[in-house]
Structures are given as structure tokens and as C-alpha cells.
Amino acid sequence: MSEEVPGTWRQLRQYWAVMTVLAGGVLVGAVSIYLAASLLPTAVRDIGGDQLYAWNMTVYLVGQVVAAMLAANVLRRAGAQGAYVTGFGLFAVGSVICTVAPTMPIMLIGRGLQGLGAGLLTGLGFALIQATLPAALWSRGSAVISAMFGLGNFVGPALGGTLAQAGAWRWAFGALTVLAIALGALAARVLRTIQLPAGGAAPRIPRWALVLVVAAVASLSVASLTDSAPLIVALVITAAIMAVGFVVVEGRSSTRVLPASTYRRGSAMRWIYLTIAVLASSVAVETFLPLFGQQLGDLPPVAAGFYGAALSLGWALTQVWSASAHGRRANALMLGGPAVLVIGLAVLAVTIAADASIGLVVGWLVVLVLAGSGIGMAMPHLTVRAMSSAEDQAEAQQAAASIATVLTMGTASGAAVAGLLVNLGQPNLETSARYLLAGFALIAVVGIATAKRLTARRYEPVAVDSMA
């Protein structure tokens, strides 16, 4: 069977209402991450709790990972309309709590609920592409949804920074509440007629796999928050053991997070998910780029903020172009994407320096956009390859939802590793920057290896009916 030629953007516009819901769900979660990061310094001055500051991201990411892992289960149990209303509802309630939070512990409750809602919405976004669009539009639909990560990473700091500077940080969370409610209402109307293909009873919740993943992410997150070398080593080892345990449990269990074919010898699915995880994890470097821009490049805060969105901007812009490729060109983009990312991060690691000239600082921005383009080159084709490699309809739904699970796990793990690498370089900020960029360049090398294993295999897409 030959690979289907992608449809056109004009054809995708016929599904604008559904795509607004799917893309909007991913967007609110992406905006929330960086918006909160921009607002929290101002919020701490108002409500206190600076000792709990770093836990805002950890609580959010853990909630996001948990919900993303359960997205396929919720979709099968509640249907498309019920699952989306639940996701937007959780996010809206969490945003309301953040809006009115009088203390940091209350804020953490809101951030946890936001993370649960965002993780569920992200998982549903990818799962519903397979169920609501014809296969010829999967690459373009995936590109639009993935682009929301880049757009959110751009809008979040800009909106958060502006409102924080005006002392109106609560209004930012209020705006997220209104957006979530509006999108939830649209989802209830647009998705009420969507009937998912029959696939048997809803699967059981993979409890042990869930516990092991949360433990691994939490261990890495705590490791990034401490300065104790022995504790860091212990936590990293714990995270590694939990990750290995997850693979072992998944491989032997009948109730899994990832499709069963992922663990079969000769399966391409494992290489797809590993490549996605590596690419997603690299975005974590953005968390520290505004700091490096201010301290090493002597940039004002507003200008430095653009450095925090440059990688995602390259990702978002490039995949709109990349989505039209197919066949050998798609294979070349999947393999070339991680290579471009490695080169970009390596160049930054070599050239990063204190008291940099304005020309060098501008060069960093260009290289960041180019590095992000490596993610955009590969990501749409990786998501389509996952959805079209499933063995049946039920596995196709799980494979699509698992894309978000892997993205979220990669992002959460990357954020923890980024904090750990920066801490290892302290107190010298230039050393921290080099550790961070060089470390993720090495991680991206793994992506080249996994993409090579994937593209070396003959690709025969499985015909799986969609609802469109």
C-alpha cells in the first residue's frame, strides 16, 4: 500500500469548527505554562509563598502527565463531547482558583487542576484528529495542533509579562477561565454528533504504569530543586529505575498506556514515540533562555522574553510548510529534523558567553529559530506515522492519544533535566548555559539514532477508517 498524498489546507478549512476545539484545547494548556511562569514573581509578592514557588511548574506538569495518560480511557468512557467538556471544565475550575487564590498553597491546587485539564485536552486533541478527519488531512491537522505549542509559548510570556508589569496578574488567570468556558461551550455544540468507532469496552486504568511515570517525573523535578549533590544522585537513580520499571510493567501488562505493538519485536512504534519524546524534551531549554538573554546578552526583559519563544516559533512556522511532504521527503524530514536540532543547540553551546556583542546576541536568536525548525520538520510526520501504523481501530485511537502522552512526558522530563543541568553549573551562569545547551544537544543525538531506525523501515500505512 502506498502512502496517501496529504490533502490541502483548503480542504482542512471545511473542518474549522472541530479544529478550533482541538487546537484551542492544546493552546490553553500551552499558554498556561509560560503565562504562569511570567506572572508568578508578581503573584508571590502579593500572596507570599516564595518557598513553594518552584512547585508551581512541578504540580502542573505532574497533573498534565497523569491526565494525558488517561485521555484515551476518558474518551472511550465519556465520548468526544463528554471528554472535552470535562477537560475544559477542569481547566476552568483550576483557573478560577488561581484567579482568587489568597495563598500559595491554594494556588498550587489551582495549578494542579489546570495541569489535569491541559493534559486531558492535549491527549484528546491528537486522538480526535484520527476520529474526525480523513487520513489525507492527518498531517495538516497534526501540524495545526502541534503549532499551538509554539503559539502558546509565544503568547504566554507576552500576555503574562504585560499583565504582571501592570500589577494585574489575576486578570490573566481570569482570561484563561473565560477562554476555557467559551471553548467548552463550543465543544459541547460541535462534538455532540461525533460518534467514535466501536472498539469494545473502555480499557482499565493502567495504575502501576501511571504510578511509575509520576514517580519518575516527580523524582527528576525534585532533583532540579535541590542543591544537595547526594540527594540529586539518589533522585536521578530513582527516576531511572522508575522509567525502566514503567517499560517492564507496560511490556508485561494487558492494560497499557502505549499501544501493544510498541513492545513487539520489529515494531516501528517504539522509534516513533522515542523520537517524539526527544524532540519535545528539547523545548525545556526555553525556560532559562530569557534569563541567559538578560544576564549574558544584557537584554531588557521584554527583548529577552522573545528568546524564550524562539525555539517554539521555529517549530510552529516550519511544520506548516513541512506538513505537505510525503513519501521519501517525509522520511528525509523525520531524519533531518533531529540533526538540525543537534546542530543548533551545539552552536549555541559553543558560542554562548558573557558580555556578548549585539551581533552575537542576534545570532543566538537566529540559531534558536533554526534549531526549533528541526522539531517542526519532523513532528507532523511522526504523529501521522504513529496513527497510521496501528493494527486496528481501537489501537489507532490509543496510538493517537499516546502522542500527547509522550509529548507531555517528554516535556515534563525535559523541564526537570533542564533545571538539573542549570543547577549543576551554578554559581557561574555561563557554565550553566553551556551545560544546558550541550546536554540537550546530546539528548537530541539520540533522536537522530531513533529516527534513523524508524526511516530505515519500509512504511506500509494501515487502513483505519476515520469518522470524517
N, C-alpha and C positions, 0 to 999 in steps of 0.2 A: 504494500500500500504506500503510495507516495504521500509526502507531507502536503496538507492543504494550504493553498495560497491564501494569505491573510486578506480579510475584507478591507473596505475603505473607511476613512473617517466619516464620510457622508452616511454610510450605512449604520455606523455606530450611533449617529445622532438620532436615529429612529428610536433608540432606547434611552433617551435623555433622562426621563423621569427615574427609571431604575438606576441608571448610572449616577444620578445625583445622590440617591440614597446610599449606594455602595461607596462612592467616593467620599461623600460627606461624613460617613461614619469613620473612615480612616483619617480624614482631615482633622476632626475634632480631637482625636487622640494624639495626633502628631503635634497640633498646635499646643495642646495642654502641657506636653513635656517641656518645651522650651519657653512657653509663656510663664509657667510656674517658676522656672529657673531664673527668669528675669525679674519676677515680682517678689520672690521670697526675701531677698535682703531688706526690701522696704517693709514687707509684712512682719518680719522679725522685730523691726524697730517699734512696730505698733503693738504686737501681741506677745512679744518675748519668745522664749524657747529656742535660743540660739544653739543650745546643746543638742537639740533634736533636728537642727537644720538639714544635715546631710541625709537624714532618714526619709525626707520627702520623696526623693528620687527612688530610694530602695523600696519603700512601701508601694509606690506607684508601679514600678517595674515588676515586682513580685505579683501584684494583683493582675497586671496585664498578662504575664506568662500563664498564670492559672486559668484565666478566662479564655485565652487563645487556645489552650489545650482542650478546653471543654466546648469550643464553638460548634464542632460537628455534632456532638451529643445534644446540645441545646437545639440546634437546627432540626435534628431528626425528631425531637420530642415536642417542640413548640411550633414548628413550621417557620417559614420565612417571616411572615408578619409578626408572629409572637416573639421570635428570637430578636428581631430588630427593635421592637418596642421595649423589650427587656433591656437590651444593650443601651439604647438611648436613655431609658429610664434610670438605670444605674448611674450613668454618666451625669445626667441632670441632677439627681439627688446628691451625688458627690460634689458637684459644682456649687449647689446651693449651700451645702455645709461649709465649703471653703469660703464662700462669699460672706457668711455671717460668723465664721469661726472666731471666738473670743480668745482662744488659747491655741498653742501649737499642737497639743495632743488631739484637740478637736479637728484641727486642720489635717492631721495625719489620717484620721478616719475618712474625711472627705477625699483625700488623695488616694486612699486605698480603693474607695468606691469608684472614683474616676478611672483608676487603673483597670478594675474589673470590667467596667463598661467599655473602655477603649480596647481592651484585649478581645472582648467578645465581638465588637463591631469590626475590628480588623480581620478576625478569623472569618466572620460572616461575609465580608466584602469579597474575599477570594473564593469562598465556597459558592457564593451566588453567581459569580461570573460563569461558572461551569453550568449552572442550572438555568440561567436566564438569557444567555447569549448563544448564538450559533458558534460552532467551533471556529469558523473563519474569523470571528471577531475577538477570540480569546486574547490574542497578543495585544490588540489595541485596548481592550478593556483592562487587561492587567497593567498596561503602561499608564493608563489614566489613574488607576487606583494606586500604583506604586509612586506616581508623581505626587500624590498627596503627601507622602512623607517629606519630599523635598519642599513642597509649598508650605507645609506646616512648620518645618524647620526655619523657613524664612519669615513667615507671618508671625509666629510665636514670639521670637525675640523683639521684632519691631513693635508689635502691639504691646507686649509686656513692658518693654523699656519705656515706651511713650507714656503709658498709664502710671507706671511706677514713678517716673520723673514728675508727674503731675500729682502724685500722692493719692491716686485713685485705684489702688491695686484691687480693691474689692469689686470694682466695676468690671474688671477683666474676667473674673470668675462669673460674674452676673451675665456677661455677654455670652460666655460659653453655655450657661444654663439656657438662655433664650434660644441659641442656635441648636442645642440638643433637642429641646422641646419641639421646635419647628421641624427639624428633620425627622423626629419620631412621629409627628403627625403625618408628614408626607409618606413615611414608610408604611404607616397603618393603612393609608389610602392606596398607594401604588402596589403594595405587595399582597393585598388581600386576595387576589385571584391567582397568585403563584402557587402551583401545586407541585411539590417535589416528587420525582420519580419514586415509585415504591422500592424499598430496599430492605424490607424486613423490620423487625423491632429495633428500637433505639438501642445502641450498644451500651454496655455497662460502663461506668466511670472507671478509668484506669488509675485507681487510687495510689498504688505503690509507685507507679511511674510519675504521677503527679507529685507525690511527696519527695521523691528523689530529685526531680528537677528543681523544685522550690528550694530544697536544702542546698543544692549546688549553687544556684544563683544567689541565695542569701549568704552563703559562706564567702563567695567572691566579693559580694557587696560589703560585708563587714570587714573583710581583709583590706578593702580600699579605704576604710575609715579609720584604721588604727595605725599607730607608728611603731608598735611593738614587733620587731623582726621575728621572734619565735612564734608569736601569735599569727602573723601573716603566713609564715611557712605552714603552720598547722592548718590554717583555714584553706589555703590553696590545695594542700594534700587532701583535705576533707572534700573539697569541691570536685577534685579529680576522681576520688573514689565514688562519690555520688553520681558523677557523669557515667563512669563505667558501669555502675550498678543499674542506671537507667537503661543502658543498651542491653545488658544481660536480661533484665526483667522484661523489657519490650520484646526481645527475641524469643522468650520462652512463654510469654503470656498469650492468651486468646483474646484479651482485651487490650488494645494498643492505642497509643496516641498517633503514631505514624502508620501508614498503610502496611499491611502484612508483607507486601512484596519488597519493602525496604530492606528486610532482613533475609531475603532469599539470595543464595549464591548466584552471581551473574546479573543481579538486578541493577538497572541504571538509576533507580530512585534514590539510593543512598548518596550517589555522587551529585545528583541534583540538589538534594537538601543540604549536603555539606557545603557545596559551592554557594548556595543562597546564604547560609549561616555566616560564612567567612565574609562575604560582601557586606552583609548587614552589620556585622560587628564593627567594621571599619568606620562607620558613621559616628561611633562613640568619640572619636578624636575631636569632633566639633565642640564638645562640651568645654574643652580647655583652650580652643583657638582664640576666642576673644581675650582671654587672659594673656596669652602669648602676644597677641597683637598690641595690647596696651603696654605691657611691661618690656617686651623685646623690640617692638616696632615703634614705640612711642606714639601710638594712635589714640585719638579721642575715643571714648566709649561707643559712640554711635558708629563710627567707622570700623572699630574693632568687632562690633557685632556682626558685620557682614562676613567676616572671616568665619564665624560660627555657622553660617548658612551656605558657604561657598561649595562645599562638597556635595551637599544635598541639591543645590541649584544645578550643578553639573549633572547629577543623577537624573533630576526631573527633566531637564531640557533634552538630554541625549536620548532618553528612552522613547520620547515621542517620535524621533527620527528612526530609532532602532526597530521599533515595533513592526515596520513594514517589511523587514527582511525575512527570508525563509530559506529552507534548504541549506546549501553549503555556506551561504553568507551568514545565516543564523548560527551555525556551528562556529564560524570564524569569530563572530561577536562574543559568543559564550566563552571561547578560549582567550580572546584578546582582552576582554573586559578586566579580568583579574590582573593580567600583565600590565595594562595601563595603570591600574590602581597601585601596583607594586612600584612602578617607575615613579609615579607622582609622589608617593609617600617617601620613597628613598631620596629623591631630590630634595624634598623639604627637610628631611633629617640631616642631610649633609650641609644645606645652606642656612639652616636656622641659626641665628646668632643675635647677641645683644647689640644694641646701638646700630641696628641695620640701616642702610641708606634707604631713601624713599624708593629708589628704583628696585632694590631687592625686596622691599615690602610689597610693592605692586606685583613683582614677580611671584611672590608666595601666593597671592590671590589667584593669579592665572593658573598656577600649578595645581592649586586646590580644586578649581573648577574642572581642570583636565582630569585630575585623579577621580573626581566624582563621576565624570563621564564614563569611566570604566565600569562603574556599577550600572549605569543606565544602558550601556551597550548590551550587557548580558542579562539583566534581570527579567525583561519581558519574555525572553525565550526560555529561560529556566522555569518560569511559572507555567508557561504553556506546556513545556515538556513534562512537567510533573502531572498536570491534569490529563494529558493525552497518553500517558504511559500506564494509567490504571488498568486493571484487569476486568473490572465490571463497573456498573453504575454506582453501587454503594461505595466501592473503593475510590471512584472518581470524586465523589463528594468529600470523602475523608482526605484524599490527596490534595484537593483544592484548599480545604480548611487548614490542613497541616502546613501549607505555605506560610500562613500568618503565624502559626505556632513557631516555626523555625525562624522566621524573621524576628519575632519577639524575643525568643530565646537568644538569638544571635545579638540583638541589640542590648538586651539586659546583661548578658555575659560580657559584651564588649565594653559597656559602661563601667562595669566592675573592674575589668582588666585595665582600662584606661586610668581609673583612679589609682589603682595599684602601681602602675608604671610611673605615674607622676609623683606619687609618694616616694618611690624608690630613688628618684632623682633629687629630692629635696635635701638641703635648702636652696640649691642652685637651680633657678628656673630654666636656664638654658639647658642644663643637663636633663631636667625633667622633660623638656620639649623633645630632646633627641631620643630619650628612652621611649617616649610615647610614639613618636613617628616611626622610629626604627622598629619598635616592637610590632606595630601593626603592619609595617611593610613585610616583616617576616611571616605574620599570620596570613597576609594576602598571598604569599608564595604558596601556601597550602591550597589556596583557591585555584591557582594555576594547575597544580597537580590533580585536583579533583575534577576540574573542568576538562583536563586532557583525558582522564579516564572516561568521562561522560561522552565527549565528542568522538572518541575512538570507536564507540559502539555504533552499529547500524541502527538507525532510528526508524521504527515502524509504528506510527501512532495507532492506538487502539480506537476503534469507532465506538464512541459512547454518546448516546443520544442526549441532547440538551432539551430544555423546555421551550426554547425560542422557536 
